[in-house]
Amino acid sequence: MKRLIVLIAALLVTPAFAGEAAKEHHAITNVPPAFEHLKSLVGTWEGVGTGDSKGTTTFEIVASGSAIMERMAPMGEPPMINVYHPDGDAVVMTHYCGSGNQPRMRCTKDGSSLVFTMTDITNWKKGDAKMEAMTLVLVDADHLKQEWVSDDKGKKEPFTIELVRKK
């Protein structure tokens, strides 16, 4: 009986210590300024895109603070996900596109605008459309603009989304 009580106590205490160890293990040091800018976007945003398309976007800090997940939900279409995370002194983003491919982009310019350009892509066949750049313009604390550029068989197609923070 004594052994059973010790075992139960150990099982109850161990997760608490494991959780603290995990937080310490995943602590990010030397966070790039672009990642700090992205953290300020946490919350829900409502937007209007080129051609008056509407939708919502949410930003959430995930993975013990080591990543930011953006869920883009265009009205009437399946949602898409962007995941941003530090990579050395820069920020990279993977766009999980509705067309089934996943371009990875690196932030090449930081400031009031974060410029992401494609470095590689998965699940893409030559000739298929792909997103190859995105500029995130931090207008002010409650206004954000995303300027996307896709490549469809060599033709560049811009798409802009104007977002307002939902209060």
N, C-alpha and C positions, 0 to 999 in steps of 0.2 A: 504494500500500500504506500509506504514511504517513497519507494522508487517511482510509482505512478505520479505522486504529487510533485516530485522533483522534475520528472519528464514534462508534465503539463506546465509547470512554472517556466521551464526552459523554452518550451514552444511559444509561450506567451511573450516572453521577454526578447527572444531572438529577433522577431520581425522589427521591433522598434530600433534595435541597434543596426540591423541590416539596412533599414531605411535611412538612418543617419549616415551610415558609411556610403550608401549610394549617392546621397546628396554631395558629400565631400568629394567622392570620386569623379562626379560629373561637373564639378565647378569649372567654369570657364575663366581663364585668365587672358589678359590682353585682348579684350573684345574690340573688334574693329568699330570705328564710329558709325559705319553704315548699319551695323547690327543694332546699335543703340537707337538709331533713327527708326528702324523697323519696330522696335519694342514700343515706341510711342503710338503705334497704329493699333494696338490691341483694342478690340471692340468690334462693333457691328457698323457697317457702312452701307448706305443705299446709293445706287448709281444709275446713270444713264450713259449708254454707249453710243457710238456712231450708229446712225440710223434709228435713233430713239429706242434702242433695246434697253430694257430695265432689268435690274437684279440686285442682289445683296452680296456683300463680301464681308467675311469675318476674319479677323486676325487673332491668333491665340498662341501664347507661349507654351511649348510642349517639351518633352524629353528633358526634364529637370532644368529647364532654362537654356538648353543648348540649341534649340531650334524654334522657329516661328512658322506656324502653319496658317496659310491663307486659304479659305474656302470660298471660291467664286461660284455663285449660284445664279446664272442668267435665267430670267423668267422663262419657263417653258422648256428648258434644256437641262440635261444632267449637269451636276456640279463638277467643277474642276478644282484641283488642289495645287498649291504652290508651297514648297517647303524651303525656307531660307535658313542657312546656318553658316557660322564662321568657318573659314578654311585658311589658316595662317593669318595673314594681315588683310584678307579680303572676305567678302561674303559671296557664297554661291547659292543658287536657287535652282530647284528642279521643278519644272512645270509639268504636271500630270494632265495632259491635254485630252479634250473630248474626242480628238481624232485618234487616240490610242498610242501616241508616241510620247516620249519624255525628254524634251530638250533640257540640258543643263546649262545654266548661264552664270557667268561670273560678273560681279560688280566691278566695272572699270572706271567709274567716276562716282565720287561721294560728295555730298553737300546737300543743298535743298533739292537736288535731283540725284537719284541713284540710277545709274545707267548699267543695265545688264546686257551682255552679249553672249550668244551661244558659244560654248566650247566643245560640246559633243551632244549626241542624241542617241537614245535607245528606241527600239521597236519602230524604226523608220526605214522605208524603202525609197531608193532614189526615184525622184519624180513625184513623190507624195508631198503634200503641203506640210509645212512645219513653222512653228514660231521660232524666230531667230534673234529677237531683241525685245527688250521691254525697258522703258524709262518710267520710273516712279517719281513723280513730282510732288514734293511735300509743300503744298500751297500755304497752308497754315494748320493749326491744330485740328481743325474740323473739316478741311477740304484737301482732297487728294486726287491726283490725276494719274492714270496709267496709260502710257502710249505704247501699244504693242505693234510689232512689225512681223508679218508672216511672209513666207516665201512659198508661192504656189507656182511651181514649174518655172522658176526664174523671175516671176512677176512679184514685186514687193507690194504688199497690201497693208497699209496702216489701219489701226483700229484704236480709238481713244475711248476711255471710260472715265467719266467725271464722277467722283464719289464724295458724299457728305456723311459725316459721322452721325449715327443715329443716337439720340440722347434719351 
